[in-house]
Every structure is written in structure tokens, then in C-alpha cells.
Amino acid sequence: MEALSHGTLLDGRLRYRQFRHGYRTGLEPVLMAASIPARPGQRILEGGCGAGAGLMCLAWRVAGMTGVGVERDARTAMLAQANFNENGFDRLRALCSTLPDLPPLPECPAQGGGFDHAFANPPWHRADASASPDPRRDIARRVGTSDMLNVWVRSLGRQVRHHGTLTLALPAASLDTAIAAMRAHGIGSIRLIPFWPKAGRPARIVLVQGRVGGRGDAALLPGMTLHRADGHFTPEAEAILRDGAPLDGISS
């Protein structure tokens, strides 16, 4: 039995267990959850859900939504489902699968398009980068092939209805690849949302959000600074990370 750490999300509002060793949840799932323009009754898909942090934060904010998290590691998928159950989210479920092999889902018709929104924090380290000694961490961080990001965009995008959104959390170095993949698969009206670690520092995390079938111009949104000069979170970041607030400017 692998050791687990017992923590919380959203300043104690959600109980959260994750494996003590290997990949650990960062800020990205919580920031993505704040950016999804979901409404009650809508269906949400997360690729690579890990232990379920992103879907739980979104479900806490948007009452009545349903969600499916896809996770290729069986033990992590089981832990995500346990987290969902422990927090009373019976409208969330974790599925052990890989995106290219995603089976037909009850939430999604056979032809696809049954989800209103999808989001993911894909692996972004190059395939030839040094492998992590922990297999679970390696899967979460290092791409398997050179076109992996394209696979994620295609696999998630085809599950989303017309004008639904796909949101990815990526480093700035992957933006050109992500935008090209979205456009190649009919996802447009792209919005870039940068997150700066401190004022005057380059953005480390950028959310790329597009609409299936969207034809609007790309837009660079104001984004957010995460930390003050003293290292504490800014009030805007605290509203998201501690209170579960939505990101300013999102709309359905």
C-alpha cells in the first residue's frame, strides 16, 4: 500500500489525498478550474485528472455540473474516485483510460460532442528529456511522442460540443504548438491567459482556451500575478486558490 498525504484544497473546503511520492498537484488544476465557463447542469471532461483536484474545485464552484476525469494510471484513478466520494461528489467519476483509446461514455454520444467543456494539464517535457525515476511522475510530466500535444487536443476536442471550450495549462514554450493544434482541429476564438509568478517576471503558466468551431480572433487576456514581492499570494490569486472564486472575465 503506497503512502498517502492527507491535505486540503480551497483553504480546507475540500479534503484531498494524493500519493506522498511521485507527481504532486501544483497550482495548475485549481487555476484551470477557475477558468472553465461552466454552468449548472453542464458536463465536463478532464484529461489526465490525477487525484482529482481540478474537477473537485470546479464542482465546488459550479453546483449541479457533472464531470468525468480520465487518468491512465489505475491507482491514481482509484484515488481520484475515492477523493470524489469522500467529498460527496457523486456527480464526478474517474475513468482509467488513455485519451486516444477513450471508450464511448454515457455522458457522450458515440459520435462525440457530449461534453460542454474539457480541460487538461498535459505532459510538456520533451520525449528525449531525462526520465524521472518515479514512473507516475514521468507519465505526468514527459511526453511520450513528439506529437503528444496534438493527440491531446484532438482527443479532447472531439468530445466537446460545438462552441464548447477546451482549456490547456501549458508553459509559454508550448504555446505555438498548442495554438497550431487547436486550429488544425477546428478549435478557434483562442484566448491566452498568462500567470506571472511575480510582477516583472516571465509567465510560467499560460492557459490556452479555445472554442470548438470558434471563428473569432485570438485574444491575449490581462492574466494574473500570483505572488507579491514578499512571496505571499496576491489578493486575486487568494480568491481563486483559497476561496474557489472564478477567474475574472470568464463567461459561458
C-alpha positions as CSV (number, residue, x, y, z in Angstrom):
1,M,0.0,0.0,0.0
2,E,1.6,3.3,-1.1
3,A,1.8,6.1,1.4
4,L,-0.7,8.9,1.0
5,S,-0.6,12.5,2.2
6,H,-3.8,13.9,3.6
7,G,-4.3,17.6,2.8
8,T,-7.0,20.0,1.7
9,L,-7.9,22.3,-1.2
10,L,-9.6,25.7,-1.2
11,D,-8.5,26.6,2.3
12,G,-9.9,23.4,3.9
13,R,-13.2,23.3,2.0
14,L,-12.2,20.0,0.2
15,R,-10.3,17.0,1.6
16,Y,-7.6,15.9,-0.7
17,R,-5.4,12.8,-0.6
18,Q,-2.5,12.2,-3.0
19,F,0.5,9.9,-3.2
20,R,3.3,11.0,-0.9
21,H,5.9,10.2,-3.5
22,G,6.0,11.0,-7.3
23,Y,3.8,13.6,-9.0
24,R,2.3,16.2,-6.7
25,T,-0.5,18.5,-7.5
26,G,0.5,22.1,-8.3
27,L,-1.4,25.3,-8.9
28,E,-2.5,24.4,-12.5
29,P,-5.6,22.3,-11.7
30,V,-7.0,25.0,-9.4
31,L,-6.3,27.8,-11.9
32,M,-7.9,25.8,-14.7
33,A,-11.0,25.1,-12.6
34,A,-11.4,28.8,-12.1
35,S,-11.2,29.5,-15.8
36,I,-13.8,27.0,-17.1
37,P,-17.1,28.8,-18.1
38,A,-19.2,26.0,-16.7
39,R,-22.8,26.3,-15.6
40,P,-25.1,24.1,-13.5
41,G,-26.2,21.0,-15.5
42,Q,-23.3,21.0,-17.9
43,R,-20.9,18.1,-18.5
44,I,-17.1,18.5,-18.0
45,L,-14.3,16.2,-19.1
46,E,-10.7,16.4,-17.7
47,G,-7.8,14.6,-19.4
48,G,-5.1,13.4,-17.0
49,C,-7.1,14.2,-13.9
50,G,-4.5,12.9,-11.4
51,A,-6.1,12.6,-7.9
52,G,-9.0,14.8,-8.9
53,A,-8.1,18.3,-7.7
54,G,-9.3,20.2,-10.8
55,L,-12.7,18.6,-11.1
56,M,-13.4,18.9,-7.4
57,C,-12.5,22.6,-7.4
58,L,-14.8,23.1,-10.4
59,A,-17.6,21.0,-8.9
60,W,-17.4,23.0,-5.6
61,R,-17.8,26.3,-7.5
62,V,-20.5,25.1,-10.0
63,A,-23.3,23.2,-8.3
64,G,-25.1,20.6,-10.4
65,M,-22.4,20.1,-13.1
66,T,-21.3,16.5,-13.8
67,G,-17.7,15.5,-14.6
68,V,-15.5,12.7,-15.9
69,G,-11.8,12.5,-15.2
70,V,-9.6,10.4,-17.5
71,E,-6.4,9.0,-15.9
72,R,-4.1,6.4,-17.4
73,D,-2.6,5.2,-14.1
74,A,-5.1,2.8,-12.5
75,R,-4.0,3.5,-8.9
76,T,-4.3,7.3,-9.4
77,A,-7.7,6.9,-11.0
78,M,-8.9,4.9,-8.0
79,L,-7.5,7.6,-5.6
80,A,-9.4,10.3,-7.6
81,Q,-12.6,8.4,-7.3
82,A,-12.0,7.9,-3.6
83,N,-11.5,11.7,-3.3
84,F,-14.7,12.4,-5.2
85,N,-16.6,10.0,-2.9
86,E,-15.1,11.3,0.3
87,N,-16.2,14.9,-0.6
88,G,-19.7,13.9,-1.6
89,F,-19.3,14.5,-5.3
90,D,-21.4,11.7,-6.6
91,R,-21.7,13.6,-9.9
92,L,-18.0,13.1,-10.6
93,R,-16.3,9.8,-11.7
94,A,-12.8,8.8,-12.6
95,L,-12.1,6.6,-15.6
96,C,-8.8,4.6,-16.1
97,S,-8.0,5.0,-19.8
98,T,-5.7,6.9,-22.2
99,L,-7.2,9.7,-24.4
100,P,-6.6,8.1,-27.8
101,D,-8.3,4.9,-26.5
102,L,-11.2,6.7,-24.7
103,P,-14.2,4.4,-24.9
104,P,-17.7,5.6,-25.6
105,L,-19.1,7.3,-22.4
106,P,-22.6,7.5,-21.2
107,E,-22.1,11.3,-20.9
108,C,-21.1,11.4,-24.6
109,P,-22.9,10.1,-27.7
110,A,-21.0,7.7,-29.9
111,Q,-20.2,10.5,-32.5
112,G,-18.7,12.7,-29.8
113,G,-19.6,16.2,-28.7
114,G,-21.4,15.3,-25.5
115,F,-19.3,17.4,-23.1
116,D,-19.8,21.2,-22.7
117,H,-16.2,21.8,-21.7
118,A,-12.9,19.9,-21.5
119,F,-9.6,20.8,-19.8
120,A,-6.2,19.3,-19.1
121,N,-2.6,19.9,-17.9
122,P,-0.8,17.8,-20.5
123,P,2.8,16.5,-20.1
124,W,5.1,19.0,-21.6
125,H,8.7,17.9,-21.1
126,R,10.2,16.7,-24.4
127,A,10.2,13.0,-25.1
128,D,14.0,13.0,-25.1
129,A,14.3,14.8,-21.7
130,S,15.7,12.9,-18.7
131,A,13.1,10.4,-17.3
132,S,12.0,10.7,-13.7
133,P,12.9,7.7,-11.6
134,D,9.3,7.7,-10.4
135,P,7.1,6.2,-13.2
136,R,4.0,8.0,-12.2
137,R,5.8,11.4,-12.2
138,D,7.4,10.6,-15.5
139,I,4.0,9.9,-17.1
140,A,2.6,13.1,-15.8
141,R,5.4,15.3,-16.9
142,R,7.2,13.9,-20.0
143,V,5.5,13.5,-23.4
144,G,5.6,10.0,-25.0
145,T,5.9,11.2,-28.6
146,S,6.7,14.4,-30.4
147,D,3.0,14.9,-31.4
148,M,1.6,14.2,-28.0
149,L,0.1,17.7,-27.6
150,N,-1.7,17.3,-30.9
151,V,-3.1,13.9,-29.7
152,W,-4.4,15.6,-26.5
153,V,-6.1,18.4,-28.4
154,R,-7.6,16.0,-31.0
155,S,-8.8,13.5,-28.4
156,L,-10.4,16.1,-26.0
157,G,-11.7,18.4,-28.7
158,R,-13.7,15.7,-30.4
159,Q,-15.6,15.0,-27.1
160,V,-16.8,18.6,-26.8
161,R,-19.9,20.1,-28.4
162,H,-20.0,22.9,-30.9
163,H,-18.9,26.2,-29.2
164,G,-17.9,24.3,-26.1
165,T,-14.4,25.1,-24.7
166,L,-11.1,23.3,-24.5
167,T,-8.6,24.7,-21.9
168,L,-5.0,23.6,-21.5
169,A,-2.4,24.7,-18.9
170,L,1.0,24.9,-20.5
171,P,4.4,26.6,-20.3
172,A,4.9,29.5,-22.6
173,A,7.3,27.4,-24.8
174,S,4.4,25.2,-25.8
175,L,2.0,27.9,-26.9
176,D,2.8,27.9,-30.6
177,T,2.4,24.1,-30.8
178,A,-0.9,24.2,-28.8
179,I,-2.4,27.0,-30.9
180,A,-1.5,25.3,-34.2
181,A,-3.0,22.0,-32.9
182,M,-6.2,23.7,-31.9
183,R,-6.6,25.5,-35.2
184,A,-5.8,22.2,-37.1
185,H,-8.7,20.5,-35.3
186,G,-11.3,23.3,-35.7
187,I,-10.9,25.0,-32.4
188,G,-10.7,28.8,-32.6
189,S,-11.6,32.0,-30.8
190,I,-8.5,31.3,-28.8
191,R,-7.8,33.1,-25.5
192,L,-4.4,33.2,-23.8
193,I,-4.4,33.8,-20.0
194,P,-0.9,34.2,-18.6
195,F,0.0,33.8,-14.9
196,W,3.1,35.6,-13.7
197,P,4.9,34.3,-10.6
198,K,5.7,37.9,-9.5
199,A,5.4,41.3,-11.2
200,G,8.0,41.8,-13.8
201,R,8.8,38.0,-14.1
202,P,8.1,36.0,-17.3
203,A,4.9,33.9,-17.2
204,R,5.4,30.3,-16.3
205,I,1.9,29.1,-16.7
206,V,-0.4,30.1,-19.5
207,L,-3.9,28.9,-20.1
208,V,-4.9,28.3,-23.7
209,Q,-8.6,28.2,-24.1
210,G,-10.4,27.8,-27.5
211,R,-14.0,27.1,-28.7
212,V,-14.9,24.2,-30.9
213,G,-16.0,25.7,-34.2
214,G,-15.0,29.1,-33.0
215,R,-14.1,31.7,-35.7
216,G,-13.2,34.7,-33.6
217,D,-9.8,36.3,-33.4
218,A,-7.2,35.2,-30.8
219,A,-7.0,37.4,-27.7
220,L,-4.4,37.9,-25.0
221,L,-6.2,38.5,-21.7
222,P,-4.9,40.5,-18.8
223,G,-3.9,37.4,-16.8
224,M,-2.9,37.5,-13.2
225,T,0.2,37.9,-10.9
226,L,0.3,35.1,-8.4
227,H,2.7,36.4,-5.8
228,R,3.5,39.7,-4.2
229,A,7.1,40.9,-3.8
230,D,7.2,39.3,-0.2
231,G,6.2,35.9,-1.7
232,H,2.6,35.8,-0.4
233,F,-0.2,35.3,-2.8
234,T,-1.8,38.4,-4.3
235,P,-5.5,39.0,-3.2
236,E,-6.6,38.0,-6.7
237,A,-4.8,34.7,-6.5
238,E,-6.0,34.0,-3.0
239,A,-9.6,34.5,-4.1
240,I,-9.1,31.6,-6.6
241,L,-6.7,29.3,-4.6
242,R,-8.4,29.7,-1.2
243,D,-11.9,30.7,-1.9
244,G,-12.7,28.9,-5.2
245,A,-13.6,32.1,-7.0
246,P,-13.9,32.1,-10.8
247,L,-11.2,33.9,-12.9
248,D,-12.4,37.4,-13.8
249,G,-13.7,37.7,-17.3
250,I,-14.8,34.1,-17.9
251,S,-18.2,33.6,-19.5
252,S,-20.3,30.7,-20.8
